[in-house]
Amino acid sequence: MVNSKADAELAVQMTKYPPLGSRGVGLARAQGYGEDFDAYVKSANDDTLLIVQIEHKDAVANIEEILSVPGV
């Protein structure tokens, strides 16, 4: 659940590959699509969209900070 800027930053870290985040990668799976590793990571980071769902009153109160996080 994303209710704060820190929660949003963590969500980005878990969604994006380095250097934008810290998501882990399985090389065998990544290389199965005919791309080299660097191209796969770049395309995955470019094409992965992180959408946060605002459902809690704390998230509503922190909406501006949440939306200021790069990658959200």
C-alpha positions, -999 to 999 in steps of 0.1 A, spaced: 0 0 0 14 34 -9 4 60 17 35 82 17 64 95 -3 87 68 13 62 41 2 62 55 -33 100 56 -34 102 20 -22 76 9 -49 98 25 -76 129 7 -62 111 -26 -64 97 -20 -99 127 -7 -118 160 -23 -126 193 -6 -117 203 22 -120 167 34 -116 158 9 -89 170 -23 -72 147 -50 -88 165 -83 -93 169 -99 -126 170 -135 -139 194 -135 -169 180 -166 -185 146 -151 -187 158 -118 -199 179 -133 -226 151 -154 -239 136 -126 -259 166 -120 -283 179 -89 -266 212 -85 -249 211 -78 -212 216 -40 -213 189 -36 -240 165 -57 -220 171 -37 -188 166 -4 -207 135 -15 -225 120 -30 -193 127 3 -173 113 24 -202 82 2 -207 73 -6 -170 46 17 -157 41 22 -120 6 33 -110 -2 38 -73 -37 34 -61 -48 61 -36 -72 45 -12 -64 56 23 -69 90 39 -31 92 46 -24 87 9 -49 115 1 -32 138 25 2 130 10 -8 129 -27 14 158 -38 45 142 -22 36 108 -36 32 122 -71 65 140 -69 85 108 -68 102 101 -101 89 69 -117 54 72 -103 
